[in-house]
Amino acid sequence: MAHNFTEDDEGKKVVDEAGEEVGVVTNVEHGTAHVEPDPGITDTISAKLGWGDRDEDTYPLQEESVESVTDDEVRLGSLDTGTTGTAGTH
């Protein structure tokens, strides 16, 4: 879902597809939401969001990760990166 984030989105919780909170939108710059991750999220979730290799307080939310945005939350789509069906092809 393409969503142009604004300052109105600051403070919204960010939840995964199961409704588990993974962070909070702390600021928005040039239409990109920056998220402070919940300290309890796993390394796997962090890596799938592109947050795994960085040691920062906030991380940019990738537009393609967003499924929907409501008045209260930003819901992420499937974090399953999967394969394109070419695995094992030579």
Backbone torsions as a table, in degrees:
resi	resn	phi	psi	omega
1	MET	NA	129.2	176.2
2	ALA	-86.2	119.7	178.9
3	HIS	-132.6	124.9	176.8
4	ASN	-87.3	102.4	-178.3
5	PHE	-67.9	143.4	177.6
6	THR	-130.1	177.6	177.8
7	GLU	-60.7	-23.0	177.5
8	ASP	-64.1	-20.8	-179.7
9	ASP	-85.1	-11.8	179.2
10	GLU	-63.0	136.3	-179.9
11	GLY	94.0	-10.1	178.8
12	LYS	-73.8	142.3	175.7
13	LYS	-78.0	150.9	177.5
14	VAL	-110.1	123.7	-177.3
15	VAL	-121.6	152.0	177.7
16	ASP	-83.7	-177.2	-175.7
17	GLU	-63.0	-20.8	178.6
18	ALA	-90.8	-0.8	-180.0
19	GLY	88.2	5.6	178.5
20	GLU	-80.8	132.5	-179.4
21	GLU	-70.3	129.2	178.7
22	VAL	-113.5	-8.6	179.3
23	GLY	169.2	-171.8	-178.5
24	VAL	-136.7	137.6	174.8
25	VAL	-70.8	117.2	-177.7
26	THR	-99.1	-29.6	175.5
27	ASN	-159.5	164.5	179.4
28	VAL	-129.3	128.2	178.0
29	GLU	-129.1	122.8	176.5
30	HIS	53.5	39.3	177.4
31	GLY	82.7	2.2	178.9
32	THR	-107.7	126.5	177.5
33	ALA	-80.1	136.5	174.6
34	HIS	-110.0	129.0	-170.3
35	VAL	-113.9	133.5	170.3
36	GLU	-91.2	114.2	-176.5
37	PRO	-67.8	147.2	172.9
38	ASP	-67.1	132.7	-177.7
39	PRO	-59.8	-20.0	-176.7
40	GLY	-88.9	-2.8	-178.4
41	ILE	-72.6	149.8	-175.5
42	THR	-77.7	160.7	176.8
43	ASP	-60.9	-33.4	-179.5
44	THR	-63.4	-46.3	179.3
45	ILE	-64.4	-43.9	178.7
46	SER	-57.9	-43.6	-178.9
47	ALA	-66.0	-41.4	-179.1
48	LYS	-66.9	-24.6	177.2
49	LEU	-89.5	-0.9	-179.1
50	GLY	81.0	18.8	-177.6
51	TRP	-103.8	2.9	-170.1
52	GLY	-73.2	-34.9	-171.7
53	ASP	-98.7	8.4	-175.9
54	ARG	-118.2	149.3	179.7
55	ASP	-118.5	77.1	-176.5
56	GLU	-128.6	166.5	178.8
57	ASP	-77.6	-36.6	178.8
58	THR	-131.8	158.0	-177.7
59	TYR	-133.8	142.6	177.9
60	PRO	-69.5	139.1	178.7
61	LEU	-88.0	122.5	-179.6
62	GLN	-72.6	127.2	-176.4
63	GLU	-53.6	-39.4	-177.8
64	GLU	-69.3	-12.8	178.3
65	SER	-82.9	-16.3	-173.2
66	VAL	-86.9	125.0	176.6
67	GLU	-92.0	-43.7	-179.7
68	SER	-158.2	160.8	177.4
69	VAL	-133.0	126.9	177.5
70	THR	-114.8	-174.1	177.9
71	ASP	-65.3	-22.9	-173.2
72	ASP	-113.8	-21.2	-172.7
73	GLU	-152.9	161.8	171.7
74	VAL	-110.8	117.9	-178.7
75	ARG	-101.4	128.8	178.9
76	LEU	-86.5	150.5	174.8
77	GLY	-80.0	-165.3	179.9
78	SER	-59.0	132.1	177.0
79	LEU	-93.0	4.8	178.6
80	ASP	-76.8	109.4	-178.2
81	THR	-73.6	-27.1	175.2
82	GLY	55.3	-166.0	176.9
83	THR	-128.8	166.8	-178.5
84	THR	-91.3	6.5	179.7
85	GLY	87.6	9.3	-179.5
86	THR	-104.0	3.1	-179.3
87	ALA	-61.9	136.0	179.4
88	GLY	81.4	0.9	179.2
89	THR	-87.6	137.6	-178.6
90	HIS	-104.8	NA	NA
